[in-house]
Amino acid sequence: MHPGYSTDIVIFGGGVAGLWLLNRLTGAGYRAILLENHRLGGGQSIHSQGIIHGGLKYALHGAISGASRATADMPRRWRECIKGRGEVDLSACELLSPGFLLWSGEGMGAGVKAFLGSKAVAGKAEAAAPGEVPPFLRGRGAVYRLPDFVVDPESLIKALAAPHTGRIHQIESSDARDGAEAVRFERATAKRRLHLAKGEGFVSLSAQRYIFCAGAGNERLIEQAGLSLPRCQRRPLKMLAVSGAPLPQVFLHMLGPGLSATPRLTITSHRNAQKPDAPVWYLGGQLAEEGTGRADAAQIAAARRMLAELMPELRMSKLEWRCFAIDRAEPASPGGRRPDNAVIVAEEDVITAWPTKLTLAPVLADLVLRKLREDGIEPAATAQSPAMADPALAKLRRPPAVARPFWS
Ligand SMILES: Cc1cc2nc3c(=O)[nH]c(=O)nc-3n(C[C@H](O)[C@H](O)[C@H](O)COP(=O)(O)OP(=O)(O)OC[C@H]3O[C@@H](n4cnc5c(N)ncnc54)[C@H](O)[C@@H]3O)c2cc1C
């Protein structure tokens, strides 16, 4: 076995959380590497709708909630990054839409109307100008403009990973090894040593902190590290993708007749690599939450009925449909509720981290950096170069490929 490599931080998981954190840590002078066991972004991040929320979505039940407060400053922070002058460089990340619409639907309830006109919402939702309203919504209920905007998740992951190819390493997955563990933590004292399977042998590393940003993979890592905490929850979704030439570019939440924290339907429009002229509408919201118990055909039928009711002029016969089941992976919350903010849980030399929303990746990195400083883990005084040349790390395959959305 190789004598091993030692660093400040080892991050597990190359979704938005791990990659954003890698950028912030190296920017602050820490020596850090990231380990990914499938494809970068291949968990929730690539399948997110890419909406950078500005708070109002989480107030739709009629009050400014914790989640609403947590997300309020996020559009500003992300926009700075996209302009290339923020905490991470997202100048190569594609903006799919600079804005987002909220459509009341027809027959908006009095409660919804009062809430959207209330002081609590001032500055968060403005009536959309006539030119911003898609033709099929004109004259059909109220349309508001939110401070939210939409990024392309694939280009986001590429932009976050590009400066760090020498620090991002492909590791083997336990699932691909017939159940044999691909990751082993050895603990002689409070400090762990990490052994990563590589073919017949292992590559050994040690770090001051191991940070689990592996989404649904955190559960297994917590077990492998022998931790007692934290407990995890999953909230399933059955998302839909529909494509076809007649679809216009649409980015909107559609409210139900009453106030609810989840819009009845959320539509984002994405590129389809195979058919550049035919955008994909990616459908989430209550439709995806309620569809988790349905077979694919039943979920597609439910979505067709909803679109036919909402947009009767849409030519359904030309559309191609796909379903995709995916879990939101989070720390356990009372009653299985959606956590309001990013969460980290520290035990010994491990920090387990969940952004809980793509939007909150910057907050997650703030929390980790603060915790490292509290624990007296300071960055080296001089800038660190990528660790690629280290003979122990050179044994790992690298860098992993970036995942594609399911409709590609
Ligand atoms: C359908 C859907 C739509 C969403 N839409 C939005 C949205 O519009 N806006 C928003 O703000 N949020 C949205 N979210 C939430 C958001 O996508 C997630 O909160 C966020 O992407 C989580 O990022 P992550 O990096 O923690 O996890 P993930 O993106 O799941 O990444 C985890 C990574 O860890 C890797 N991994 C797993 N196990 C291991 C291991 N043992 N070793 C190494 N690597 C490992 C995985 O392969 C993966 O690459 C959405 C979520 C879903 C499911």
The ligand as an SDF file (V2000), in Angstrom:
LIG
                    3D

 53 58  0  0  0  0  0  0  0  0999 V2000
  -36.1510   17.3230   -9.6060 C   0  0  0  0  0  0  0  0  0  0  0  0
  -35.4740   18.3580   -8.7410 C   0  0  0  0  0  0  0  0  0  0  0  0
  -35.5930   19.6930   -9.0810 C   0  0  0  0  0  0  0  0  0  0  0  0
  -34.9610   20.6720   -8.2960 C   0  0  0  0  0  0  0  0  0  0  0  0
  -35.0420   21.9680   -8.6930 N   0  0  0  0  0  0  0  0  0  0  0  0
  -34.4140   22.9150   -7.9640 C   0  0  0  0  0  0  0  0  0  0  0  0
  -34.4350   24.2670   -8.3940 C   0  0  0  0  0  0  0  0  0  0  0  0
  -34.9840   24.6200   -9.4410 O   0  0  0  0  0  0  0  0  0  0  0  0
  -33.8220   25.1980   -7.5990 N   0  0  0  0  0  0  0  0  0  0  0  0
  -33.1820   24.8540   -6.4440 C   0  0  0  0  0  0  0  0  0  0  0  0
  -32.6800   25.7460   -5.7630 O   0  0  0  0  0  0  0  0  0  0  0  0
  -33.1170   23.5560   -6.0330 N   0  0  0  0  0  0  0  0  0  0  0  0
  -33.6970   22.5930   -6.7700 C   0  0  0  0  0  0  0  0  0  0  0  0
  -33.6280   21.2870   -6.3770 N   0  0  0  0  0  0  0  0  0  0  0  0
  -32.7940   20.9140   -5.2200 C   0  0  0  0  0  0  0  0  0  0  0  0
  -31.3140   20.8340   -5.6560 C   0  0  0  0  0  0  0  0  0  0  0  0
  -31.2130   20.1790   -6.8950 O   0  0  0  0  0  0  0  0  0  0  0  0
  -30.4920   20.0890   -4.6150 C   0  0  0  0  0  0  0  0  0  0  0  0
  -30.6860   20.6350   -3.3330 O   0  0  0  0  0  0  0  0  0  0  0  0
  -28.9830   20.1920   -4.9360 C   0  0  0  0  0  0  0  0  0  0  0  0
  -28.7250   19.9300   -6.2930 O   0  0  0  0  0  0  0  0  0  0  0  0
  -28.2260   19.2060   -4.0740 C   0  0  0  0  0  0  0  0  0  0  0  0
  -26.8810   19.2690   -4.4490 O   0  0  0  0  0  0  0  0  0  0  0  0
  -25.8110   18.3000   -3.8050 P   0  0  0  0  0  0  0  0  0  0  0  0
  -24.5030   18.6470   -4.4370 O   0  0  0  0  0  0  0  0  0  0  0  0
  -25.9070   18.3240   -2.3180 O   0  0  0  0  0  0  0  0  0  0  0  0
  -26.2800   16.8180   -4.1870 O   0  0  0  0  0  0  0  0  0  0  0  0
  -26.2870   16.0600   -5.6010 P   0  0  0  0  0  0  0  0  0  0  0  0
  -26.5210   16.9760   -6.7290 O   0  0  0  0  0  0  0  0  0  0  0  0
  -27.2360   14.9230   -5.4230 O   0  0  0  0  0  0  0  0  0  0  0  0
  -24.7900   15.5320   -5.7600 O   0  0  0  0  0  0  0  0  0  0  0  0
  -24.2700   14.4910   -4.9790 C   0  0  0  0  0  0  0  0  0  0  0  0
  -23.0560   13.9230   -5.7260 C   0  0  0  0  0  0  0  0  0  0  0  0
  -22.4030   12.9970   -4.8640 O   0  0  0  0  0  0  0  0  0  0  0  0
  -22.0120   11.8570   -5.6110 C   0  0  0  0  0  0  0  0  0  0  0  0
  -21.8400   10.7580   -4.6540 N   0  0  0  0  0  0  0  0  0  0  0  0
  -22.8010    9.9980   -4.0540 C   0  0  0  0  0  0  0  0  0  0  0  0
  -22.2230    9.0990   -3.2210 N   0  0  0  0  0  0  0  0  0  0  0  0
  -20.8780    9.3140   -3.2790 C   0  0  0  0  0  0  0  0  0  0  0  0
  -19.7480    8.7020   -2.6470 C   0  0  0  0  0  0  0  0  0  0  0  0
  -19.8780    7.6930   -1.7700 N   0  0  0  0  0  0  0  0  0  0  0  0
  -18.5240    9.1450   -2.9660 N   0  0  0  0  0  0  0  0  0  0  0  0
  -18.3560   10.1670   -3.8520 C   0  0  0  0  0  0  0  0  0  0  0  0
  -19.3870   10.7730   -4.4850 N   0  0  0  0  0  0  0  0  0  0  0  0
  -20.6220   10.3530   -4.1930 C   0  0  0  0  0  0  0  0  0  0  0  0
  -23.1670   11.7010   -6.6080 C   0  0  0  0  0  0  0  0  0  0  0  0
  -22.7660   10.9070   -7.7180 O   0  0  0  0  0  0  0  0  0  0  0  0
  -23.4410   13.1510   -6.9840 C   0  0  0  0  0  0  0  0  0  0  0  0
  -22.6070   13.5960   -8.0500 O   0  0  0  0  0  0  0  0  0  0  0  0
  -34.2320   20.2960   -7.1490 C   0  0  0  0  0  0  0  0  0  0  0  0
  -34.1270   18.9430   -6.8010 C   0  0  0  0  0  0  0  0  0  0  0  0
  -34.7280   17.9810   -7.5980 C   0  0  0  0  0  0  0  0  0  0  0  0
  -34.5730   16.5360   -7.2290 C   0  0  0  0  0  0  0  0  0  0  0  0
  1  2  1  0
  2  3  1  0
  2 52  2  0
  3  4  2  0
  4  5  1  0
  4 50  1  0
  5  6  2  0
  6  7  1  0
  6 13  1  0
  7  8  2  0
  7  9  1  0
  9 10  1  0
 10 11  2  0
 10 12  1  0
 12 13  2  0
 13 14  1  0
 14 15  1  0
 14 50  1  0
 15 16  1  0
 16 17  1  0
 16 18  1  0
 18 19  1  0
 18 20  1  0
 20 21  1  0
 20 22  1  0
 22 23  1  0
 23 24  1  0
 24 25  2  0
 24 26  1  0
 24 27  1  0
 27 28  1  0
 28 29  2  0
 28 30  1  0
 28 31  1  0
 31 32  1  0
 32 33  1  0
 33 34  1  0
 33 48  1  0
 34 35  1  0
 35 36  1  0
 35 46  1  0
 36 37  1  0
 36 45  1  0
 37 38  2  0
 38 39  1  0
 39 40  1  0
 39 45  2  0
 40 41  1  0
 40 42  2  0
 42 43  1  0
 43 44  2  0
 44 45  1  0
 46 47  1  0
 46 48  1  0
 48 49  1  0
 50 51  2  0
 51 52  1  0
 52 53  1  0
M  END
$$$$
